[in-house]
Each structure stands twice: as C-alpha cells, then as structure tokens.
Amino acid sequence: MRPETEAELAEIVAGATAPMAVIGGGTRGMAPSGDRITTTGLSGITLYEPGALTVVAQAGTPVAEIELALASENQRLAFEPMDHRGLLGTSGEPTIGGVVAANVSGPRRIQCGACRDFALGIRYVDGAGNIVKNGGRVMKNVTGYDLVKLMAGARGTLGILSEVSLKVLPMPETETTLVVSVLDTQVAVRAMSTALGSPFDITGAAYDPVSAQALIRVEGFEPSVAYRAEHLTDLLKGFGDVCQLDGAQASAPLWHTVRDVTEFHTAKGDVWRISVKPTDAPDLSARMQAERLLFDWGGGLIWALVPQGTDLRARLGAFDGHATIVRADEQTKDRLGLFQPEPGPLATISAGLRARFDPRGLLNAGVMDRR
C-alpha cells in the first residue's frame, strides 16, 4: 500500500484488520511481517524558510532531495544522518520520515545533538487512524506536549509519520581534520576525550584501530578553524604524531567513511552497534573479540564486526550501555533480539505507550519487542 495523501493514510490505518509493516524507503531492513505500507507516496518539501532555519517535508521525501534544497541556500541537516544501504546491502532511497522514526544521527551528534534535537514538529497517524499534530512548523511556534521526541526513535510503532519539521543550520565555511597516529585504543580514547574537553568546539571524534588513526574534526569560519586546529595540534601531539587535512575536499571523505561505516560494507559477518560511556570503551572492546572495530562519538559509539551468529551481549556481560544488532541473518535476530533488553519498569512503560498510541497492535508489531 502506498497512500498519496495523509487522509488516505489515515483511512487505510483506520480500516486495517491485520498487522502492518510500516516502511519509508526500505533502506534500514527493519520491516516486520504484515501488510506493507510505505510512506514514499507522501513526498515533497512543503515549506522551506532559509531565514528561519526551518524545513518542512512530507515523510516520504528522499533525504537527498532535502539536502539538495538546503545546499542551494548553503544550509544542511546538522545531525549528519547515516546512509545504511552500503552496510545492509539494501536499495531504495532513505526518506526523512525514516530518519526521524529511527533517530538516525551521525558523527556530529557529539557537538550538535541527535536528529530528535532538531525535530520541531510532526504530523502522524496513530494506530486508530487519527491524524495527530504536535509541535510547530517553525522554531518560534513549537507548542504542546513533546510527542516529537517520543516519536523520534519509535520506529513506526507509535504512529506513521506523515510530515516532519526540522531545524537546519548553515554550512561551515571550511573544515579541518587532525589525524593522530595512535596504536592503543585506551590512548586513542584519552586523546579524543582531551579534544572534546577543550574549548575548541570539536564536531567529530573517531578512531579506527586498523589504520591506528584518531580523527578530530573542527568546522566553521576559516580563521577560527585555523586557530583551533593549531592549538589542538599542540594539545594532541603528546598522544602521537599529528597531521592536518584542511578543507572539505580532504576532510569530508573521512567522515563519510565513519558515518556510513564504509570499511564494514563488504566484510562478512554480523555488525553490532554498542553505545557506552567513552571511558568504558577500551575494556568493552577488548571483551568483544571482534574482527574489526570502529569508534565514533569520542568512544561513546562502537561499531563491531563479529562472526555470524555471535552473541555479543554474552561476551560483554553486564555493562552500562546498549548493544544493538544492525546486520545479521533473521535466525540470529530472532534468537538474540535486535535491541538490548529493557529493565522491567522501562519495559512496562514502553508497553503502556504502545497500547495507548496503537491499541490494536497494528503498527510494526514486534519490532521493539524483538529482544
């Protein structure tokens, strides 16, 4: 099913008698069993006010279309959403509704926040077929209960997004990435923490153990970037040799590789995404016994490539964080569950929210319970 209007979407949901698999562009491989319904028919930018740093688009609008429109005004989506297609081997086009529904956020999250932090307002259809509006279409008109952040990351289990309003930011004049040669993960995390704790406004901090390189990014006006890069070089040279990549042409490709976990694309095995405290990252990564690792968010996000069927949570044991399966076969997903099991009280709250928003249990049933 591919509704072309919000009213048609509401009518379909209201008349549904069986579970529905809600998808956007189908690039994240999350759709459960059920009657497939896609939001790609709800497409187009409905409002763009560069002066107000606001864009409003229907949920099925391709992310590429939004990025092109923003670039024409020298603006961008600041939260740097990942493109999952290379990692998951999927096709189609990522949609802005899918990005918001999964709260997809990239390396710049450490500086500016996640996708949900830029969501000003939403329109969605709940599990009873009601059209609901929350928040506003511009920054000065954000009102009501904050269902916006609740829907961001709910993966279509509380409602089907039909329109989203987002805050955007200007593109920086330039960027520079400092590359620090570091052989040890613990030292690399300390280097990234030192950079992030400095006053120099870091917008990216990642570490690749294979290349033994820690990456530190700064963005902004050229004189400011040059000043910050110079002082960061002095700050970081005690951790290893430092070289400097100036300008987007030299720097940006590195961050596309980090954002999309490019080095894992053709490698065989399962891929896990682990959110932890950066200080815990070195110890946890050693316990993973992974074939390959990539650290983002200053060590707060670990991508792990492990042999097919590996129970990474069993290897980690109890820890303060979340381990999520991103790529694996269906048998492994069913056996281990996609998401970190919730504590009992939180699971009760989650179940209560789904019962309130989707009383018939139709929308992406079981996606968040696949644990």
N, C-alpha and C positions, 0 to 999 in steps of 0.2 A: 504494500500500500504506500502511495506517495501523494499525500494531500498537497494541494496547491495553495490553500489558504488556512489561516488559523481557525476559522469557523468550520472548515471541512475536517481539520484535525480533531477539533472538539467533538464533532458529530461522530467520527469514527470511534473515538475512545468511549463516548457515552453509549454507543451501541455494541461495544465489544463484549463477547461472551467467553473469550478464551485468552490466555496469556499473550502478551505482545512483546516482541523483541524490538526495542527502540534503538535505532542507529542513525548516525549522521552520515558521514562519508564512508563509514565502514573501514577506517584505516587502523583502528586500535584493537580489532579482533576480540571485542568484548560481548558481542550479541549472544544472548542465551537462546534456548529453544522457544518457539512461539511464532505467532503470525508476525512477519517482519513489517515494520512501519518505519519509513525513512523520512527525515525532515528536509531532504535535498530539494523538494519542491517549494519549500519556503525560503526563497533566496533573494538577495538584493540588499544593498545599503539603503536604508530608509531615511537616514539623517546623518549628515556629517558637517560639523561646525568646527573647523580648524581653530578658530579663535577661542572657542570654549573647550578645546582639547577633548572633544566628545565625538564618538561614532556610534550609531545605532544601526544594527543589521539584523535581518531575519536569521533564524538559527541555522538554516541550511546554506548560508552564504560561504563559499570557499574562503579559507584563510588567505590564500594567495590574492584573491580579489580585494580583500580589505587591505592587505599590505601594499598592494599597488596603489590604491587610492590614497593611503596615508603617505606613501613615499612621494606622491606628486605634490604634497604640501610639506615635505621634509619632516614627516612625523612617523611614528612607529608604535607597535604594540610592545611596551617596555618589558613585559614579562617573558618574552623570548620563547614562545611555545615550541616544544619538540615536534618533529615530524617522525611518526612511528613507522612509516612504510618500509624503510630500509631494514630496520631491525626485525620487524614482524613479517616481512615479505608480503605485505598487503598492497592493494591498489586503491584507486579512487582518489578523492580529494579531501583533505582534512577540512572540516567545517567549523565555523566559530562556535556553534552550539555544542559540538562535540568537545571543543577545547574547554569551554566553560563547564560543561557537565562533568568532565574528568579533572578539572582544575589543573590543566597542563601548564607547567611552568619550567623555564629553563635556567641556565647558569646565572642570569641576572637577578634571580629571586633573592639572593643574599643581600642585594643592595636596595631593590625597589619593592620587593614583595611578590606574592603569587598572583595568579590570574584572578582569584576571588577578590584580591585587594583593589583591582581595577574595574570590577563589575559595579556599575552604578544602578542598574535596574534590569529587570527581566519581565517577560511575559511567558506564561507557560499554561499547559493544560494538565490538570490534575487527573487522578485515576478515576474520578467520577465524570469526567468530561467537562468540568468547569474551566472557564478561562480566567486566569488569575494574573493580576499585575502587581508588581512590588518594586519599590524604589522609583527612580526617575529616569528621564532621558538625557538630562544634563546634570552637571555637578551641583548646581545651585538648587536642584529640585529633587533631592533624594529624601524621600519621606517613608514613614510606615515601618513596620517590623522588618528586621533584616533577614527576610527569606532569601535574599540574593546570595548571601554567603552560605546558607544552608543548601541551596540547590547546586552551588559550585562544588563539585566533587561527589554529588549523589549519584552520578552515572545513570540518570534517567529513571531512577527507582521511585522518586517522589513526584515526578511530573515530566512532561515532554516540553522542553524549551521551544518557544516559537519566535522569540525576539530577545536580543540582548543589547544593553547599552554599556559602553566601555569608555573609561578614561584612557586617553592616549598621551604620549609625550613627544617632544621634539627629538629629532635625531641629533646626536652629538656632532660637533664639527670634526672631530677626529678621535682616534683611539690608539692606545699602545698596549702591547702585551709584553711583560717581563717574563723571560724564560729562565728559571732557576734550575741548575743541574743538581739533583738530589737523589741519592741511591736508596735511602732509607725512608720508609713510609712515616715513621714517627717524626723524623726530622722534617719531612715534607709538610706534615700537618702543623707542626710548630711554625714553619715558615709561613704557611697560609694564614694561621691564626695571628701571627705577628703583623702581617699585611692588613688583615681585616680589622685588627685592633688599633691601627694607625689612624691619623686624621685625614688620610689621603683618598677617601671615597672609592674603595675598590668595587668594581662591578662584575668581577669574575675571579674565582679562585679554584683551580682544579689541579689534579695530579695524575699522571699516567706512569705507573711503575715500570712498564715495558721500556718506554723511552727515558725513564728516570728524569722527567721534567715536571716541575711545578709551574703552572701558568697563573700569572697575576695580571688582571686587566684594569686599566683606567680609561675613562671616556670623558669628553667634554670639550671646552674651548682649547685651542692648540696651546696657548701659553700656559694654561693651567695644567694640561696633561703633561707638558714637558717638565714643568716644575715638580709635579707629583712623581713622575717617573724617575727623575733624578734623585729625589730624596728616598724613594722606595728602593732604588738600586743600592744606595748606601746602607739602608736598613736591612736588606736581604743578603748582602754579599757574604755575611758570616755563615750562611747556610749552604753556599755553593756558588759556582760561577754563574754570573747573571749576564744574559744578553737581552737586547731590546728590539722588538719588532714594531716599527712605527707605521701608523696609517691603517685604514680599514683593509686595504688590499693585502697587506701582510698579516694582519692580526685576525681579521674576521674568520677566515677559513678554519683556524684552530678552534674557534668557539662553535662553529657549526659542527665540527667533529665531536666536540664534547657534548653539545646539546643533543645530537642525534645518536650518540654512542656508536659512531661510524665504524670503529675498529672491531665491533662485535657482529657486524652485519652478516658476513659470510662465514663466521666461525660456527662450528657445530656445537650444540649443547644448549642447555637451558639458561635463561637470563633472569636474574633476580635484581630487585631494586630495594636497597636497605637504607632506611632513614635512621640516623643515630646522632648522638652528641659527637661533635668532631673529636673530642678528647678520647672517646671510646673507639674511634675508627681503627687505629693501628692494631689493637688487641683483637677486635672482632674480625678484621680482615685476615689475620693470621689463622684464626679458628675456621674460617670458611674453606680453606684448602682449595681455593678457586683456581681455574686455569688462566683466568685473566681478570683484572680489576681495573676500575676507573673511578676516581674520586672527584666529586663536584661539591659545590657549596662549602668549600673550605674543609671538606672531610665529612660534612653532615649528610651527604648522599653518596652511597657506594653502589656502583653497578658491578655485578659479579656474574661471570660466565662459569658454569659448572657442568659436569657430565649430565647427560639426560637422566631424568628421574631422581636426581639428588634431593634429599630432604635437607635443605639448607637451614631450616629452623632447628632441626635436631642437632646439627653441627654447632650452631650458635648457642643453644641453650637459652636460659632466661637472660634477657638483656633489655635495656631501656630504649625501645625503638620499634620499628615495624619492618618486616621482611615480606615483600610482595613479589609474586611470580609475574613476570612480564611476558616471557616467552617459554613455552613448554607444550608438550602434546596434551591432548584432552585427558588422557588417563592420569597423567601427573597432576594436572589441575584438579581433577575430581578427587584424587587421593589426598593431596596436600592442602588444597584450597588456595585460592588466589591471594587472599588477604590475611594479615596477621589476626589471629582470633582476638575478639574484643573481651575485655573483662566483663563479668556478669552484669553489673549495674549499667555499663555503657551499652551492652547488647540489648538490655531491656528498653533503654531509651530509644535506641535505633529502631527496634521492632515497633515501638509505640508510634514513632514518627511515620513509619511506612504505613501503618494501619490507619493513621489519620489522613495522610495525603493520598493513599491508594487503597481504600478499604476493601476493594475486591481482589487485591493482589495481582493486578494485570501487568504492571509496568516493569519490564526487565526482572521478572520474578526470579529470585535466587542469586542474582549477580552479586549482591553484597553479602549473601549468606554462604557463598561458596568458600567455606573455610575448613 
